[in-house]
Amino acid sequence: MTTESDGAFAWVNRYGTETSDPYGLVYLDGHSDFRHPGNASYVGAAAGEDLALATGRGQPDLTDLEGLRPYVRDEHVVLLGIRAQDEYRLDLQAAGVAYRAVPQLRVDGAGRTAQWAREHLADCAGYWLHVDVDVLDPAVMPAVDAPDDGGIAYAELELLIAGLVSAPACLGMEVTVFDPDYDPDGAYARELVGSLVTGLAPLVQPSPTPHVAPVPRAEPAAEAPPVVRAPRRTSRAPRGAANRGA
């Protein structure tokens, strides 16, 4: 697992440049991050266009490292947790990017949504999990740069993460956009870490019980055979013999 200030490019450094086999991306985020020169008059920062860049939309020095554009194909992206009125949802549909906004995610349930995402990426060699903390509702996680109402709860985040990282196809995970400047006493950080630990629990295998060789049982000692004593020999005449000789 990695932590990033923003973005979904950690997986590119490790996997996107290693092989031509297709890899998938599960993008768990409160925003689609799909702004690009084709749908916006001005793009001033990569922070709002991470998914667009990952799918090859944007300036070439970011989208075509080592001639690998796109790093992930549109059909190999699953976007989870955007708000119902995300401004780029129609662009996602036109591009064929699979997504579940929060209302649909809730109807399906977090566990089933994770299963749906895995099944959608079944033909990929593996997938990377991107978790932007602003997928959570600001009522429980305000320590982000762009809080937006209508997010998911911690319990849903835990089910999504657990359902996605437990699959062998999950190659790794990044957590981004938590802003400690909005958490001076660390309370939100502690709650977030606890939730991540719960979500990642499927990866923690219980320690096997060490094998202890059984102590051999001591066999009872063989019972000694009874001692047979020889009859005692005596030189005394039998009682009454002297009288018989008189």
Disulfide bonds with the S-S distance in Angstrom:
none
